[in-house]
Amino acid sequence: MAYIIGGEDMIRAIWRTLVKDCIWVKDSTWRLREEDLLRFDAIFNSMFGPFNVSSSSKEDKTAPKDKYWEDVFLEWLFKSWSDWTFCSTEDGVFVLAYGDVQEGDVVAVVRGADVPLLLRYHGDAFQGKPLPKGTEGFFSVVGPAYAHGLMDGQALKIYGRDEVQWRKTAVVLI
């Protein structure tokens, strides 16, 4: 079964979401590279499989399946989603959200923000204050989010600059 964005294997998309598509070794963190994906596919498969999660049709001979990388992967897997909640949008985008996630919360790619934000809608009036003209409602920021396939400008690449509609919304920090 393929993930909604990019068509990668669903199992791979899940574990990549759980580690926020990064790896942490000692004091360094980096986005997963192709060799990391192959290595961690093999580790994930050997620990939880069998799954066919490799993006390559040929068997990978370069991905070491050694104890060191297995330990690195497991440590990061559990550290990276501690205090985070795995969920998905109505569209099927996998999200790892920090904070008290509730049904109806919105994942927003906000111009200028380093990561997507989880927003909660509070309606068109808040504590007696009317909705400012030209806005769509009051929102509070629940916390940061990792949205698999929509990080690092990927939303613009996927949907195109012309199709992404930036809109102004009143955000109320509570």
Kinemage of the C-alpha trace (Angstrom):
@kinemage 1
@onewidth
@group {chain A} dominant
@subgroup {mainchain}
@vectorlist {calphas} color= white
{ca met a 1} P 0.000 0.000 0.000
{ca ala a 2} L 1.398 3.399 -0.981
{ca tyr a 3} L 1.556 6.562 1.115
{ca ile a 4} L -0.536 9.467 -0.149
{ca ile a 5} L 2.452 11.762 -0.784
{ca gly a 6} L 5.214 10.476 -3.029
{ca gly a 7} L 3.881 6.915 -3.226
{ca glu a 8} L 6.451 5.361 -0.885
{ca asp a 9} L 5.595 2.208 1.029
{ca met a 10} L 3.156 2.873 3.892
{ca ile a 11} L 5.320 1.050 6.481
{ca arg a 12} L 8.342 3.168 5.528
{ca ala a 13} L 6.249 6.345 5.754
{ca ile a 14} L 5.122 5.344 9.270
{ca trp a 15} L 8.612 4.730 10.653
{ca arg a 16} L 9.963 7.833 8.901
{ca thr a 17} L 7.195 9.841 10.585
{ca leu a 18} L 8.016 8.343 13.979
{ca val a 19} L 11.648 9.481 13.667
{ca lys a 20} L 10.633 12.789 12.024
{ca asp a 21} L 12.711 11.796 8.980
{ca cys a 22} L 15.910 12.484 10.944
{ca ile a 23} L 18.554 10.513 12.743
{ca trp a 24} L 20.487 11.515 15.816
{ca val a 25} L 23.978 10.185 16.512
{ca lys a 26} L 25.878 11.567 19.507
{ca asp a 27} L 25.491 15.353 19.106
{ca ser a 28} L 24.544 15.434 15.415
{ca thr a 29} L 21.137 15.327 13.785
{ca trp a 30} L 20.509 15.125 10.038
{ca arg a 31} L 17.712 14.431 7.593
{ca leu a 32} L 17.681 10.825 6.449
{ca arg a 33} L 19.635 10.197 3.242
{ca glu a 34} L 19.041 7.378 0.778
{ca glu a 35} L 21.716 5.181 2.401
{ca asp a 36} L 20.052 5.791 5.797
{ca leu a 37} L 16.661 4.790 4.394
{ca leu a 38} L 18.038 1.529 3.022
{ca arg a 39} L 19.915 0.778 6.246
{ca phe a 40} L 16.912 1.485 8.483
{ca asp a 41} L 14.485 -0.324 6.159
{ca ala a 42} L 16.640 -3.437 6.674
{ca ile a 43} L 16.756 -2.922 10.455
{ca phe a 44} L 13.033 -2.215 10.715
{ca asn a 45} L 12.273 -5.229 8.553
{ca ser a 46} L 14.516 -7.540 10.582
{ca met a 47} L 13.010 -6.374 13.875
{ca phe a 48} L 9.328 -5.989 13.010
{ca gly a 49} L 8.954 -7.568 9.540
{ca pro a 50} L 8.977 -9.093 7.188
{ca phe a 51} L 7.921 -6.012 5.230
{ca asn a 52} L 8.929 -5.017 1.741
{ca val a 53} L 9.866 -1.443 2.606
{ca ser a 54} L 12.899 -0.865 0.407
{ca ser a 55} L 12.422 1.713 -2.325
{ca ser a 56} L 14.840 -0.269 -4.453
{ca ser a 57} L 13.821 -3.409 -6.304
{ca lys a 58} L 17.315 -4.873 -6.007
{ca glu a 59} L 18.543 -6.310 -2.739
{ca asp a 60} L 20.661 -3.758 -0.922
{ca lys a 61} L 24.197 -4.988 -0.262
{ca thr a 62} L 25.504 -1.653 1.065
{ca ala a 63} L 23.213 -1.180 4.068
{ca pro a 64} L 24.988 -2.577 7.100
{ca lys a 65} L 22.681 -4.439 9.435
{ca asp a 66} L 25.038 -4.192 12.355
{ca lys a 67} L 24.273 -3.815 16.039
{ca tyr a 68} L 25.576 -0.215 16.169
{ca trp a 69} L 23.031 1.096 13.638
{ca glu a 70} L 20.289 -1.049 15.117
{ca asp a 71} L 20.922 0.577 18.517
{ca val a 72} L 21.072 4.067 16.957
{ca phe a 73} L 17.790 3.483 15.149
{ca leu a 74} L 15.973 2.121 18.200
{ca glu a 75} L 17.256 4.854 20.509
{ca trp a 76} L 16.183 7.569 18.090
{ca leu a 77} L 12.872 5.855 17.350
{ca phe a 78} L 11.895 5.957 21.015
{ca lys a 79} L 13.441 9.358 21.812
{ca ser a 80} L 11.991 11.136 18.806
{ca trp a 81} L 8.352 10.462 19.557
{ca ser a 82} L 8.406 10.606 23.333
{ca asp a 83} L 5.746 13.211 24.310
{ca trp a 84} L 4.511 13.354 20.692
{ca thr a 85} L 1.307 11.902 19.235
{ca phe a 86} L 1.111 9.997 15.951
{ca cys a 87} L -2.012 10.906 13.986
{ca ser a 88} L -3.128 11.548 10.431
{ca thr a 89} L -5.051 14.271 8.649
{ca glu a 90} L -8.375 13.702 6.889
{ca asp a 91} L -6.324 13.520 3.666
{ca gly a 92} L -4.153 10.719 5.076
{ca val a 93} L -0.969 12.708 5.782
{ca phe a 94} L 0.966 11.165 8.692
{ca val a 95} L 1.680 13.652 11.461
{ca leu a 96} L 3.705 13.559 14.645
{ca ala a 97} L 2.333 16.369 16.807
{ca tyr a 98} L 3.552 17.785 20.072
{ca gly a 99} L 0.906 18.827 22.548
{ca asp a 100} L -2.665 17.930 23.396
{ca val a 101} L -3.922 16.827 19.975
{ca gln a 102} L -7.691 16.810 19.433
{ca glu a 103} L -9.893 15.806 16.545
{ca gly a 104} L -10.468 18.862 14.374
{ca asp a 105} L -7.023 20.401 14.958
{ca val a 106} L -5.392 21.717 11.795
{ca val a 107} L -1.840 21.171 10.535
{ca ala a 108} L -0.682 24.453 9.038
{ca val a 109} L 2.414 25.175 6.992
{ca val a 110} L 3.036 28.728 8.146
{ca arg a 111} L 5.211 31.070 6.132
{ca gly a 112} L 8.361 31.827 8.123
{ca ala a 113} L 7.914 28.970 10.612
{ca asp a 114} L 10.625 26.317 10.801
{ca val a 115} L 8.096 23.483 11.068
{ca pro a 116} L 4.360 23.035 10.505
{ca leu a 117} L 2.179 24.041 13.437
{ca leu a 118} L -0.808 22.299 14.953
{ca leu a 119} L -3.601 24.864 15.291
{ca arg a 120} L -6.937 24.668 17.119
{ca tyr a 121} L -9.951 26.565 15.813
{ca his a 122} L -11.891 28.656 18.345
{ca gly a 123} L -14.581 30.098 16.092
{ca asp a 124} L -15.259 33.599 14.864
{ca ala a 125} L -15.372 35.198 18.325
{ca phe a 126} L -13.025 34.784 21.240
{ca gln a 127} L -13.575 36.064 24.780
{ca gly a 128} L -16.046 38.604 23.477
{ca lys a 129} L -13.696 39.904 20.799
{ca pro a 130} L -15.157 39.977 17.290
{ca leu a 131} L -13.396 38.452 14.319
{ca pro a 132} L -11.045 40.980 12.667
{ca lys a 133} L -12.063 41.881 9.130
{ca gly a 134} L -10.428 39.708 6.456
{ca thr a 135} L -9.637 36.774 8.723
{ca glu a 136} L -11.159 33.320 8.940
{ca gly a 137} L -11.284 32.687 12.655
{ca phe a 138} L -9.429 32.506 15.902
{ca phe a 139} L -6.861 29.749 16.363
{ca ser a 140} L -4.483 28.819 19.127
{ca val a 141} L -1.142 27.178 18.571
{ca val a 142} L -1.174 23.685 20.099
{ca gly a 143} L 2.441 22.970 19.214
{ca pro a 144} L 4.890 22.034 16.479
{ca ala a 145} L 4.263 19.155 14.114
{ca tyr a 146} L 6.135 16.898 11.736
{ca ala a 147} L 3.973 16.239 8.651
{ca his a 148} L 5.539 13.490 6.524
{ca gly a 149} L 6.053 14.718 2.981
{ca leu a 150} L 5.332 18.371 3.797
{ca met a 151} L 8.609 19.379 5.480
{ca asp a 152} L 11.479 21.544 4.221
{ca gly a 153} L 9.399 23.240 1.518
{ca gln a 154} L 8.085 19.940 0.147
{ca ala a 155} L 4.498 21.290 0.184
{ca leu a 156} L 5.465 23.902 -2.409
{ca lys a 157} L 7.254 21.301 -4.530
{ca ile a 158} L 4.305 18.902 -4.387
{ca tyr a 159} L 1.481 21.355 -4.924
{ca gly a 160} L 3.344 24.072 -6.816
{ca arg a 161} L 3.668 27.697 -5.797
{ca asp a 162} L 0.592 28.680 -7.794
{ca glu a 163} L -1.613 26.056 -6.139
{ca val a 164} L -0.623 26.802 -2.534
{ca gln a 165} L -2.865 29.557 -1.328
{ca trp a 166} L -1.433 31.635 1.469
{ca arg a 167} L -4.124 33.168 3.570
{ca lys a 168} L -4.178 35.484 6.533
{ca thr a 169} L -5.718 34.081 9.657
{ca ala a 170} L -5.987 35.614 13.103
{ca val a 171} L -3.960 33.455 15.482
{ca val a 172} L -4.660 33.849 19.166
{ca leu a 173} L -2.024 32.555 21.545
{ca ile a 174} L -3.650 31.282 24.698
